[in-house]
Amino acid sequence: MRICVFGDSIGKGVILDGDTGRYKSLQFDSMAPLDNYKDVHLKNYSMFGCTVAKGLSLIERHRGELAGFDHVLLEYGGNDCNFMWNEVSDNPGNKHHPKTPLESFIGIYKNAVNKIQETGAKPILLTLPPIDAKKFLHWVSKGISKENILKWLGGADMIYRWHEMYSLAVLKLAKMTGVPVVDIRSEFLCRHDLPELISNDGMHPTRKGYELILKTVCTQLAQGFVYC
């Protein structure tokens, strides 16, 4: 089975190195969850910092290759829902917009799904793994005013709720388009060891978190995908 992935840094397997404090990429093909699925071959077009608009341009660029894959996994939203935190810090009384407003996110994502379907390939959507709002706030407020960011947010939990809206939008899109979805978010949320699955930046999974994502995707590959 041949699968390609379009996504952001999570789709790429970016992890925060606890020793260096820098980001590095894991090699999905060498990770334990794939050991039981030797017939699964991955091609990854994901990019660090990628939004759904950039993802759409990548899909159009590689359009001619997509018919050769059995499935196309799509993982977007984490960067789309993010804000320019330095601007929020400087002007907490102003109105601020995410990189991709929610309605635009749904519209562009729907266009991406349609482009893939036109090639004959089968798109599959992934929900977003949860973020840890406290860790995330600590990470993004380094060198700027955490107090001002909290003033604008109204509370750290707003970060989680905002991120949740984009994950719910993925489920909404799956229902709109009739494509299957892998709900990796729920697999994280039901775990008692959730803090161990999210890095100190509050947004990227740890290696253990990525293993859970791969296990969830591979299990659904074997058992059949879920439709909303």
Backbone hydrogen bonds in HBPLUS format (Angstrom, degrees):
<---DONOR---> <-ACCEPTOR-->    atom                        ^
c    i                          cat <-CA-CA->   ^        H-A-AA   ^      H-
h    n   atom  resd res      DA  || num        DHA   H-A  angle D-A-AA Bond
n    s   type  num  typ     dist DA aas  dist angle  dist       angle   num
A0041-HIS N   A0001-MET O   2.88 MM  40  6.22 161.8  1.91 167.0 171.7     1
A0070-ASP N   A0002-ARG O   2.75 MM  68  5.42 146.8  1.86 142.2 152.5     2
A0003-ILE N   A0041-HIS O   2.90 MM  38  6.11 170.6  1.90 171.7 171.8     3
A0043-LYS N   A0003-ILE O   2.88 MM  40  6.31 139.4  2.05 148.2 158.9     4
A0004-CYS N   A0071-HIS O   3.14 MM  67  6.64 158.9  2.18 154.5 159.4     5
A0073-LEU N   A0004-CYS O   2.84 MM  69  6.22 157.6  1.89 167.2 165.4     6
A0005-VAL N   A0043-LYS O   2.87 MM  38  6.37 144.5  2.00 154.6 163.4     7
A0045-TYR N   A0005-VAL O   2.77 MM  40  5.78 164.1  1.79 163.2 168.2     8
A0006-PHE N   A0073-LEU O   2.90 MM  67  6.23 166.2  1.91 168.2 171.1     9
A0075-GLU N   A0006-PHE O   2.97 MM  69  6.39 152.5  2.04 153.1 159.0    10
A0047-MET N   A0007-GLY O   3.05 MM  40  6.47 154.4  2.12 144.8 142.4    11
A0012-LYS N   A0008-ASP O   2.98 MM   4  6.29 140.1  2.14 145.3 157.6    12
A0013-GLY N   A0009-SER O   3.00 MM   4  6.13 118.2  2.40 129.2 143.5    13
A0014-VAL N   A0009-SER O   2.86 MM   5  5.28 174.7  1.86 161.3 159.6    14
A0013-GLY N   A0010-ILE O   3.10 MM   3  5.00 141.1  2.26  94.5 105.8    15
A0026-LEU N   A0013-GLY O   2.89 MM  13  5.21 164.3  1.91 136.0 140.3    16
A0015-ILE N   A0024-LYS O   2.72 MM   9  5.49 163.6  1.75 167.5 173.3    17
A0024-LYS N   A0015-ILE O   2.94 MM   9  5.49 154.1  2.01 153.8 162.3    18
A0017-ASP N   A0022-ARG O   2.75 MM   5  5.42 170.7  1.76 162.7 163.2    19
A0021-GLY N   A0017-ASP O   2.72 MM   4  5.27 147.1  1.83 150.3 159.1    20
A0030-SER N   A0027-GLN O   3.06 MM   3  5.70 153.6  2.13 117.6 124.9    21
A0031-MET N   A0028-PHE O   3.03 MM   3  5.29 169.5  2.05 116.4 119.2    22
A0034-LEU N   A0031-MET O   3.07 MM   3  5.93 150.2  2.17 126.4 133.7    23
A0035-ASP N   A0032-ALA O   2.89 MM   3  5.25 155.7  1.94 116.1 124.1    24
A0037-TYR N   A0034-LEU O   2.89 MM   3  4.95 159.3  1.93 108.2 114.3    25
A0040-VAL N   A0037-TYR O   2.99 MM   3  5.59 161.3  2.02 122.9 124.7    26
A0050-CYS N   A0047-MET O   3.23 MM   3  5.40 155.4  2.30 131.7 128.3    27
A0055-GLY N   A0051-THR O   2.89 MM   4  6.14 151.7  1.97 145.2 154.6    28
A0056-LEU N   A0052-VAL O   2.86 MM   4  6.09 147.5  1.97 143.0 150.1    29
A0057-SER N   A0053-ALA O   3.24 MM   4  6.59 153.7  2.32 142.5 148.4    30
A0058-LEU N   A0054-LYS O   3.03 MM   4  6.36 148.0  2.13 146.4 155.5    31
A0059-ILE N   A0055-GLY O   2.89 MM   4  6.17 155.4  1.95 151.1 158.0    32
A0060-GLU N   A0056-LEU O   2.99 MM   4  6.25 157.0  2.04 148.0 153.9    33
A0061-ARG N   A0057-SER O   2.97 MM   4  6.16 146.8  2.08 137.8 147.1    34
A0062-HIS N   A0058-LEU O   2.97 MM   4  6.22 151.7  2.06 149.4 155.8    35
A0063-ARG N   A0060-GLU O   3.43 MM   3  4.91 164.2  2.46  96.6  99.0    36
A0065-GLU N   A0062-HIS O   2.90 MM   3  5.54 157.1  1.95 122.8 130.1    37
A0066-LEU N   A0063-ARG O   3.29 MM   3  5.57 147.4  2.40 106.8 115.1    38
A0068-GLY N   A0065-GLU O   3.15 MM   3  5.92 158.7  2.20 120.5 126.6    39
A0069-PHE N   A0066-LEU O   3.03 MM   3  5.60 168.3  2.05 122.3 124.0    40
A0072-VAL N   A0122-LYS O   2.91 MM  50  5.90 156.9  1.96 139.8 138.6    41
A0124-ILE N   A0072-VAL O   2.80 MM  52  5.96 145.8  1.91 157.3 152.7    42
A0074-LEU N   A0124-ILE O   2.84 MM  50  6.08 153.0  1.91 167.1 168.9    43
A0126-LEU N   A0074-LEU O   2.97 MM  52  6.07 136.7  2.16 172.1 173.5    44
A0081-CYS N   A0077-GLY O   3.06 MM   4  6.05 154.2  2.13 150.7 152.5    45
A0082-ASN N   A0079-ASN O   3.17 MM   3  5.17 154.9  2.24 102.1 109.8    46
A0100-THR N   A0080-ASP O   2.92 MM  20  4.71 157.4  1.97 143.9 136.4    47
A0099-LYS N   A0082-ASN O   2.98 MM  17  6.03 146.9  2.10 163.9 173.6    48
A0087-GLU N   A0084-MET O   3.02 MM   3  5.52 127.8  2.30 109.7 122.3    49
A0088-VAL N   A0084-MET O   3.12 MM   4  6.49 153.0  2.19 147.6 155.9    50
A0089-SER N   A0085-TRP O   2.88 MM   4  6.00 156.9  1.94 142.6 149.0    51
A0090-ASP N   A0086-ASN O   3.01 MM   4  6.19 148.9  2.11 137.8 145.6    52
A0091-ASN N   A0087-GLU O   2.97 MM   4  6.06 148.9  2.07 145.0 152.8    53
A0094-ASN N   A0091-ASN O   3.13 MM   3  5.63 166.0  2.15 117.0 121.4    54
A0104-SER N   A0101-PRO O   3.04 MM   3  5.37 115.3  2.48 106.6 122.3    55
A0105-PHE N   A0101-PRO O   2.82 MM   4  6.04 155.5  1.88 157.2 165.5    56
A0106-ILE N   A0102-LEU O   3.02 MM   4  6.37 158.2  2.06 154.7 158.5    57
A0107-GLY N   A0103-GLU O   3.03 MM   4  6.24 163.6  2.06 146.3 151.0    58
A0108-ILE N   A0104-SER O   2.84 MM   4  5.97 171.6  1.85 160.2 161.6    59
A0109-TYR N   A0105-PHE O   2.96 MM   4  5.95 158.3  2.01 144.6 151.6    60
A0110-LYS N   A0106-ILE O   2.91 MM   4  6.01 154.7  1.97 146.1 153.0    61
A0111-ASN N   A0107-GLY O   3.11 MM   4  6.33 151.2  2.20 140.9 148.4    62
A0112-ALA N   A0108-ILE O   2.97 MM   4  6.30 151.1  2.05 146.1 154.1    63
A0113-VAL N   A0109-TYR O   2.96 MM   4  6.31 158.2  2.01 152.1 157.3    64
A0114-ASN N   A0110-LYS O   2.99 MM   4  6.24 160.4  2.03 147.9 153.2    65
A0115-LYS N   A0111-ASN O   2.95 MM   4  6.19 155.9  2.01 149.6 155.9    66
A0116-ILE N   A0112-ALA O   3.12 MM   4  6.40 155.3  2.18 148.7 154.5    67
A0117-GLN N   A0113-VAL O   3.00 MM   4  6.27 162.8  2.03 153.0 157.8    68
A0118-GLU N   A0114-ASN O   2.97 MM   4  6.19 147.1  2.08 148.7 157.1    69
A0119-THR N   A0116-ILE O   3.05 MM   3  5.48 146.5  2.17 108.7 118.1    70
A0120-GLY N   A0117-GLN O   3.00 MM   3  5.20 153.1  2.07 106.8 115.4    71
A0125-LEU N   A0180-PRO O   3.12 MM  55  6.48 163.1  2.15 154.3 150.8    72
A0182-VAL N   A0125-LEU O   2.81 MM  57  6.25 159.2  1.85 162.8 169.2    73
A0127-THR N   A0182-VAL O   3.18 MM  55  6.53 161.0  2.22 151.6 153.8    74
A0132-ASP N   A0202-GLY O   2.85 MM  70  4.57 157.5  1.90 131.6 139.3    75
A0136-PHE N   A0132-ASP O   2.86 MM   4  5.96 163.9  1.88 159.6 165.1    76
A0137-LEU N   A0133-ALA O   2.88 MM   4  5.99 164.0  1.91 148.9 152.6    77
A0138-HIS N   A0134-LYS O   3.08 MM   4  6.25 162.7  2.11 147.7 152.4    78
A0139-TRP N   A0135-LYS O   2.98 MM   4  6.19 150.7  2.07 145.9 154.3    79
A0140-VAL N   A0136-PHE O   2.91 MM   4  6.19 169.1  1.93 164.3 164.6    80
A0141-SER N   A0137-LEU O   3.10 MM   4  5.94 137.7  2.28 142.5 151.6    81
A0142-LYS N   A0139-TRP O   3.48 MM   3  5.83 167.1  2.49 110.2 111.8    82
A0144-ILE N   A0141-SER O   3.10 MM   3  5.22 166.5  2.12 121.1 123.8    83
A0149-ILE N   A0145-SER O   3.16 MM   4  6.43 156.2  2.21 144.1 150.6    84
A0150-LEU N   A0146-LYS O   2.92 MM   4  6.17 163.3  1.95 153.3 157.5    85
A0151-LYS N   A0147-GLU O   2.95 MM   4  6.15 147.2  2.06 140.7 150.4    86
A0152-TRP N   A0148-ASN O   3.02 MM   4  6.32 153.0  2.10 145.9 151.6    87
A0153-LEU N   A0149-ILE O   2.86 MM   4  6.11 161.0  1.90 152.4 158.4    88
A0154-GLY N   A0150-LEU O   2.79 MM   4  5.70 162.1  1.82 149.1 153.7    89
A0158-MET N   A0155-GLY O   3.08 MM   3  5.77 160.4  2.12 119.0 124.7    90
A0159-ILE N   A0156-ALA O   3.03 MM   3  5.75 148.3  2.13 119.0 125.8    91
A0161-ARG N   A0157-ASP O   3.06 MM   4  6.41 164.0  2.09 153.2 157.2    92
A0162-TRP N   A0158-MET O   2.89 MM   4  5.98 161.1  1.93 149.8 154.5    93
A0163-HIS N   A0159-ILE O   3.12 MM   4  6.25 165.1  2.15 147.4 151.5    94
A0164-GLU N   A0160-TYR O   2.86 MM   4  6.07 150.3  1.95 147.9 157.2    95
A0165-MET N   A0161-ARG O   3.10 MM   4  6.42 142.2  2.25 143.5 151.7    96
A0165-MET N   A0162-TRP O   3.17 MM   3  5.30 126.8  2.47  96.9 109.7    97
A0166-TYR N   A0163-HIS O   3.20 MM   3  5.52 127.0  2.49 102.8 114.7    98
A0167-SER N   A0163-HIS O   3.30 MM   4  6.70 151.0  2.38 145.9 154.0    99
A0168-LEU N   A0164-GLU O   2.90 MM   4  6.18 157.4  1.95 153.6 160.0   100
A0169-ALA N   A0165-MET O   2.92 MM   4  6.13 139.7  2.09 136.0 147.5   101
A0170-VAL N   A0166-TYR O   3.19 MM   4  6.50 137.4  2.38 135.7 145.1   102
A0170-VAL N   A0167-SER O   3.13 MM   3  5.18 129.0  2.40  94.7 107.7   103
A0171-LEU N   A0167-SER O   3.38 MM   4  6.84 150.4  2.47 142.4 148.9   104
A0172-LYS N   A0168-LEU O   2.96 MM   4  6.29 153.2  2.03 146.6 154.7   105
A0173-LEU N   A0169-ALA O   2.83 MM   4  6.05 153.6  1.90 145.0 151.9   106
A0174-ALA N   A0170-VAL O   2.92 MM   4  6.19 152.5  2.00 145.5 152.9   107
A0175-LYS N   A0171-LEU O   3.12 MM   4  6.40 152.8  2.20 144.6 151.0   108
A0176-MET N   A0172-LYS O   2.94 MM   4  6.22 155.6  2.00 147.4 154.8   109
A0177-THR N   A0173-LEU O   2.92 MM   4  6.06 159.2  1.96 155.3 159.1   110
A0178-GLY N   A0174-ALA O   2.86 MM   4  5.63 130.1  2.12 136.5 148.3   111
A0181-VAL N   A0226-VAL O   2.82 MM  45  5.72 157.0  1.88 163.7 171.5   112
A0184-ILE N   A0182-VAL O   3.03 MM   2  5.81 127.9  2.31 107.6  92.6   113
A0188-PHE N   A0184-ILE O   3.23 MM   4  6.61 140.2  2.40 145.5 155.3   114
A0188-PHE N   A0185-ARG O   3.04 MM   3  5.27 130.4  2.30 101.5 114.4   115
A0189-LEU N   A0185-ARG O   2.98 MM   4  6.30 164.9  2.00 156.0 160.0   116
A0190-CYS N   A0186-SER O   3.23 MM   4  6.25 146.8  2.35 146.6 151.1   117
A0191-ARG N   A0188-PHE O   3.05 MM   3  5.58 164.4  2.08 119.5 124.0   118
A0196-GLU N   A0193-ASP O   2.88 MM   3  5.56 140.9  2.04 122.6 133.1   119
A0197-LEU N   A0194-LEU O   2.82 MM   3  5.17 157.9  1.87 116.8 124.5   120
A0206-THR N   A0197-LEU O   2.95 MM   9  5.18 153.2  2.03 113.6 118.4   121
A0199-SER N   A0204-HIS O   2.76 MM   5  5.55 172.9  1.77 168.8 171.3   122
A0202-GLY N   A0199-SER O   2.96 MM   3  5.57 162.2  1.99 118.1 123.4   123
A0209-GLY N   A0206-THR O   2.95 MM   3  4.86 117.4  2.35  92.7 109.1   124
A0210-TYR N   A0206-THR O   2.90 MM   4  6.30 154.5  1.96 155.5 162.0   125
A0211-GLU N   A0207-ARG O   2.97 MM   4  6.24 150.8  2.05 146.7 154.8   126
A0212-LEU N   A0208-LYS O   3.14 MM   4  6.43 144.3  2.28 137.9 146.7   127
A0213-ILE N   A0209-GLY O   3.04 MM   4  6.42 153.1  2.11 145.9 153.2   128
A0214-LEU N   A0210-TYR O   2.89 MM   4  6.16 169.2  1.90 156.5 158.3   129
A0215-LYS N   A0211-GLU O   2.90 MM   4  6.00 157.8  1.95 142.6 149.4   130
A0216-THR N   A0212-LEU O   2.94 MM   4  6.08 157.8  1.99 147.3 152.9   131
A0217-VAL N   A0213-ILE O   2.96 MM   4  6.23 163.8  1.99 155.0 159.0   132
A0218-CYS N   A0214-LEU O   2.84 MM   4  5.94 169.6  1.85 154.1 157.7   133
A0219-THR N   A0215-LYS O   2.91 MM   4  5.94 153.2  1.98 143.4 150.9   134
A0220-GLN N   A0216-THR O   3.16 MM   4  6.36 157.5  2.21 143.0 148.5   135
A0221-LEU N   A0217-VAL O   2.91 MM   4  6.20 139.8  2.07 143.5 155.9   136
A0222-ALA N   A0218-CYS O   3.06 MM   4  6.34 149.7  2.15 143.4 150.3   137
A0223-GLN N   A0219-THR O   2.86 MM   4  6.08 152.1  1.94 147.6 156.2   138
A0224-GLY N   A0220-GLN O   2.79 MM   4  5.11 140.9  1.94 132.9 139.1   139
